[in-house]
Each structure stands twice: as structure tokens, then as C-alpha cells.
Amino acid sequence: MTLTRSEIERVLGPIDEHLAAEIAATEATEVDLTKALAWLDADEARVNEGDHLPTGKVAELIGILETADDEDGYSLPSRQSEDWAQ
């Protein structure tokens, strides 16, 4: 099921329509998006803990979010307190 804009904004906060559409087009889940955000927030720590690099939808979302963060001036929210590995 495709993520809705409200589901995306529940995880990321307010975003523009282009970014929301790009994320929805991945057909990822809200859990995938939460995992991607958690990975971006603590990638070095995750690698140091022995976590494998993300693949699939999570990796695709990471690429989209990194690009948006770098090019569009979008600031990713911090999610360090959430345990994404469930």
C-alpha cells in the first residue's frame, strides 16, 4: 500500500509535494520510512554496532532523503530516540 502524505509527514514533518510524491512512488511502508530516517540519523553508530547497510526500499528512501537534505535544503528531523530495529 502506498504511503499517504499524512503518514509521510507523521514521520518526517512538513515536506513539499515533490518530495512526498517521490517517497510515495517507492511503495515503501511507514516502517521502511522510519528505518531510513533512523539510519540517516545514526549511520556511523549503526555500522559500528555491526548493522548491515540497508537494502531494498529502505536504501531507496535513504537515497531520496539524502538528496532532499543536500539539494533542497530540507532538514531531516532527529529520530535517535526511536528503536527502528523492531
C-alpha positions as CSV (number, residue, x, y, z in Angstrom):
1,M,0.0,0.0,0.0
2,T,1.3,3.4,-1.0
3,L,2.2,5.8,1.8
4,T,-0.2,8.7,2.2
5,R,1.1,12.2,2.6
6,S,-0.1,12.3,6.2
7,E,1.8,9.1,7.0
8,I,4.9,10.5,5.4
9,E,4.6,13.8,7.4
10,R,3.9,11.9,10.6
11,V,7.5,10.5,10.2
12,L,9.2,13.4,8.5
13,G,7.2,16.5,9.4
14,P,6.1,19.0,6.8
15,I,7.6,18.4,3.4
16,D,6.9,19.7,-0.1
17,E,4.6,17.9,-2.6
18,H,7.5,16.8,-4.8
19,L,9.3,15.0,-2.0
20,A,6.1,13.4,-0.8
21,A,5.3,12.1,-4.3
22,E,8.8,10.8,-4.7
23,I,8.6,8.9,-1.4
24,A,5.1,7.6,-2.1
25,A,6.3,6.3,-5.5
26,T,8.7,3.9,-3.8
27,E,5.7,2.0,-2.5
28,A,7.6,1.7,0.8
29,T,5.8,1.3,4.2
30,E,5.8,3.7,7.1
31,V,8.1,1.3,8.9
32,D,10.5,1.5,5.9
33,L,10.5,5.3,6.1
34,T,11.1,5.3,9.8
35,K,14.0,2.9,9.4
36,A,15.5,5.0,6.7
37,L,15.3,8.1,8.8
38,A,16.8,6.3,11.8
39,W,19.7,5.1,9.6
40,L,20.4,8.6,8.4
41,D,20.3,9.9,11.9
42,A,22.9,7.4,13.2
43,D,24.5,5.7,10.3
44,E,28.1,5.6,11.7
45,A,26.8,4.2,15.1
46,R,24.8,1.5,13.2
47,V,27.8,0.4,11.3
48,N,30.0,0.4,14.4
49,E,27.4,-1.8,16.1
50,G,27.7,-4.3,13.2
51,D,24.4,-3.5,11.5
52,H,24.3,-4.3,7.8
53,L,23.8,-1.5,5.3
54,P,20.2,-1.1,4.4
55,T,18.9,-2.6,1.2
56,G,15.7,-2.5,-0.8
57,K,13.0,0.1,0.0
58,V,14.9,1.4,3.0
59,A,18.1,2.0,0.9
60,E,15.9,3.7,-1.8
61,L,14.3,6.0,0.8
62,I,17.7,6.9,2.2
63,G,18.9,8.0,-1.2
64,I,15.8,10.2,-1.7
65,L,16.1,11.7,1.8
66,E,19.9,12.3,1.4
67,T,19.3,14.1,-1.9
68,A,16.5,16.2,-0.5
69,D,18.6,17.1,2.5
70,D,21.6,18.1,0.4
71,E,20.0,19.7,-2.6
72,D,16.6,21.1,-1.5
73,G,17.7,22.4,1.9
74,Y,15.2,20.1,3.6
75,S,16.3,19.4,7.2
76,L,15.7,15.8,8.4
77,P,14.1,15.5,11.8
78,S,16.1,13.7,14.5
79,R,14.8,10.3,15.5
80,Q,17.6,8.9,17.6
81,S,15.3,8.0,20.5
82,E,13.3,5.5,18.4
83,D,14.2,1.9,18.2
84,W,13.9,1.2,14.4
85,A,15.1,-2.4,14.6
86,Q,11.8,-3.9,15.5
